[in-house]
Amino acid sequence: MTPHNAYRSLADARPYPFWQETRPPTIIAPRLTGDVVCDIAIVGGGFVGLWTALLARQRWADATIVVLDAGQCGGEASGRNGGFCAPSISHGVSNALKRWPEEAEQLVRLGRENLVAFEEDLQRFGMDVAFERSGKLNVASQPWQVEGLRAMQKNYGRFGIDCEFLDAYELKSRLDSPAYIAGVFEPNYALLNPVKMVSELRRVCLEQGVQLFEHSPVTDLQAEGSQQRLQTGMGSVKAGKVALATNIAPPLLGALKSAVIPIYDYALTTQPLDDDQLWAIGWVGRYGIADSGNQFHYLRKTEDNRILWAGYDAIYHYGSRRDEALTQRPESFVILARQFQLAFPALADVTFSHAWGGIIDTSARTTMFCGTASSGRVAYAQGFTGQGVSASRFAALTMLDLLDGTSTERTKLAMTSTPPFAFPPEPFRYMGVSMAQRSLAREDLTGHRDWLLKGLDALGIGFDS
Ligand SMILES: Cc1cc2nc3c(=O)[nH]c(=O)nc-3n(C[C@H](O)[C@H](O)[C@H](O)COP(=O)(O)OP(=O)(O)OC[C@H]3O[C@@H](n4cnc5c(N)ncnc54)[C@H](O)[C@@H]3O)c2cc1C
């Protein structure tokens, strides 16, 4: 397979997320000018911020709620992701068992309940987000990954989670690719269209009287007696309570400076495929698929039967650089295109319609965490590490519990209430991430987990996207 095939396949790829083509017509909200007073101010209009606004409205019917976004709602991770909507808040069952064995059962249950409640909320608020509970196929490309799938099946069995192990022959009826040798299919997993999700959340929030200001970056947050003052370039908000849902942007609280690092992740979508093309690779259902490497791919069908093919490269830039220009990375797009052609030789002539990237807020435990500042008047949630579509709703509820001052099952979890291991300053941060990435890539080739990864495991530190 020559790189020219990959270059050719990318020649017409548009440099922005395919999902944007499906965005319903939207009138941009005004900038904040002047001074506004409210009960709750929410900084960030992605999934976390908008769920927080919507669920705050259900909890406090008469509260004045303001959402401020630096750009347009959904302009960052929430509008760029794969739309895999997991029945998990802990980045999967195995991660829960590894990091919080004592509360794993609770985390697994809460994750499943959250997905049920998520779907109920979609129905309750009439949100049309192309939600489909079509399942997920986890596939292995190396013999040692097959052992990982067997362990996954065992862990699922422990919690009564339905799944089916597929050997090489059985896998062909779900996915026919020379790259994969076994699989585990789990029926309880959902997919959605992320741009429709964020647009629908935004619409319902506006209908429910939430005040939204876009292109209004908050530059400063200070306590003023029992109130909080948020400063934007052209105005300010005085709020009784504040929820910070700024994901990977430079945090407004100094204490969060080293809690997460920005990892760039890349995605392609093909042109729409017809039934014959999909039959040729044995992908008969609408389930999502992910392979089992440390550097893993995730793939799914869009509503018009494009294949979204993403992941593998996870890029960290020195100094935790955040820059929109870095979300276009031709080297990563070419790697992805070549890998697609190797995984699906029957689709070698298929071209890509869109190529984009986004930033993942990677925490050292690969799961979200929450906390408060300013005597409980400010709450925050971040650290989703590539699994925030469904967990964003849980995070929103946890922040509201914290702002309410009520101790709940959500706020008492070690996962939500203890901070993750802080990333060291540069140059150690860059050196550490690079070394861990090299070890993970070696493990993908050989199945051998080296001393560095074992040491990090022992300290409860992980690296993922
Ligand atoms: C390429 C990619 C693929 C992914 N795939 C999946 C997937 O398939 N499944 C899954 O579960 N998760 C996935 N994720 C992760 C998921 O998208 C995120 O966890 C989730 O969107 C986080 O939502 P958020 O609201 O915290 O962040 P964001 O969507 O980033 O929203 C934060 C918002 O805050 C605003 N903001 C920041 N600072 C300020 C400020 N100072 N003032 C005002 N506004 C501010 C930003 O403009 C932004 O709109 C993926 C992420 C990426 C990047």
The ligand as a MOL file (V3000), in Angstrom:
LIG
                    3D

  0  0  0     0  0            999 V3000
M  V30 BEGIN CTAB
M  V30 COUNTS 53 58 0 0 0
M  V30 BEGIN ATOM
M  V30 1 C -11.6140 13.8750 18.8710 0
M  V30 2 C -12.3710 13.5040 20.1220 0
M  V30 3 C -13.1250 12.3300 20.1340 0
M  V30 4 C -13.8420 11.9860 21.2820 0
M  V30 5 N -14.6840 10.8880 21.2210 0
M  V30 6 C -15.4650 10.5950 22.2880 0
M  V30 7 C -16.4250 9.5500 22.2030 0
M  V30 8 O -16.6360 8.9320 21.1620 0
M  V30 9 N -17.1460 9.2560 23.3340 0
M  V30 10 C -16.9730 9.9510 24.4930 0
M  V30 11 O -17.6380 9.6250 25.4870 0
M  V30 12 N -16.1280 11.0160 24.5660 0
M  V30 13 C -15.3900 11.3560 23.4950 0
M  V30 14 N -14.5590 12.4310 23.5510 0
M  V30 15 C -14.5310 13.2540 24.7860 0
M  V30 16 C -15.7360 14.1800 24.8570 0
M  V30 17 O -15.9150 14.8340 23.6380 0
M  V30 18 C -15.5000 15.1970 25.9830 0
M  V30 19 O -15.2220 14.5160 27.1820 0
M  V30 20 C -16.6980 16.0930 26.2130 0
M  V30 21 O -17.1330 16.6790 25.0160 0
M  V30 22 C -16.3190 17.1660 27.2300 0
M  V30 23 O -17.3470 18.1200 27.2980 0
M  V30 24 P -17.0630 19.5290 27.9850 0
M  V30 25 O -18.3230 20.2560 28.0190 0
M  V30 26 O -16.3340 19.2820 29.2590 0
M  V30 27 O -15.9750 20.1840 27.0450 0
M  V30 28 P -16.0210 21.0980 25.7310 0
M  V30 29 O -16.9110 20.5540 24.7090 0
M  V30 30 O -14.5780 21.2910 25.3600 0
M  V30 31 O -16.6380 22.4370 26.2280 0
M  V30 32 C -15.9390 23.3570 27.0260 0
M  V30 33 C -16.4110 24.7220 26.6040 0
M  V30 34 O -15.8950 25.6760 27.5090 0
M  V30 35 C -15.6130 26.8490 26.7920 0
M  V30 36 N -14.6380 27.6070 27.5800 0
M  V30 37 C -13.4050 27.2170 27.9650 0
M  V30 38 N -12.8160 28.1770 28.7030 0
M  V30 39 C -13.7090 29.1910 28.7950 0
M  V30 40 C -13.6950 30.4530 29.4240 0
M  V30 41 N -12.6400 30.8820 30.1420 0
M  V30 42 N -14.7770 31.2550 29.2990 0
M  V30 43 C -15.8660 30.8420 28.6090 0
M  V30 44 N -15.9220 29.6460 27.9940 0
M  V30 45 C -14.8710 28.8260 28.0860 0
M  V30 46 C -15.0870 26.3640 25.4610 0
M  V30 47 O -15.2500 27.3590 24.4610 0
M  V30 48 C -15.9320 25.1260 25.2160 0
M  V30 49 O -17.0330 25.3690 24.3810 0
M  V30 50 C -13.7960 12.7990 22.4380 0
M  V30 51 C -13.0320 13.9720 22.4270 0
M  V30 52 C -12.3380 14.3250 21.2800 0
M  V30 53 C -11.5510 15.6010 21.2830 0
M  V30 END ATOM
M  V30 BEGIN BOND
M  V30 1 1 1 2
M  V30 2 1 2 3
M  V30 3 2 2 52
M  V30 4 2 3 4
M  V30 5 1 4 5
M  V30 6 1 4 50
M  V30 7 2 5 6
M  V30 8 1 6 7
M  V30 9 1 6 13
M  V30 10 2 7 8
M  V30 11 1 7 9
M  V30 12 1 9 10
M  V30 13 2 10 11
M  V30 14 1 10 12
M  V30 15 2 12 13
M  V30 16 1 13 14
M  V30 17 1 14 15
M  V30 18 1 14 50
M  V30 19 1 15 16
M  V30 20 1 16 17
M  V30 21 1 16 18
M  V30 22 1 18 19
M  V30 23 1 18 20
M  V30 24 1 20 21
M  V30 25 1 20 22
M  V30 26 1 22 23
M  V30 27 1 23 24
M  V30 28 2 24 25
M  V30 29 1 24 26
M  V30 30 1 24 27
M  V30 31 1 27 28
M  V30 32 2 28 29
M  V30 33 1 28 30
M  V30 34 1 28 31
M  V30 35 1 31 32
M  V30 36 1 32 33
M  V30 37 1 33 34
M  V30 38 1 33 48
M  V30 39 1 34 35
M  V30 40 1 35 36
M  V30 41 1 35 46
M  V30 42 1 36 37
M  V30 43 1 36 45
M  V30 44 2 37 38
M  V30 45 1 38 39
M  V30 46 1 39 40
M  V30 47 2 39 45
M  V30 48 1 40 41
M  V30 49 2 40 42
M  V30 50 1 42 43
M  V30 51 2 43 44
M  V30 52 1 44 45
M  V30 53 1 46 47
M  V30 54 1 46 48
M  V30 55 1 48 49
M  V30 56 2 50 51
M  V30 57 1 51 52
M  V30 58 1 52 53
M  V30 END BOND
M  V30 END CTAB
M  END
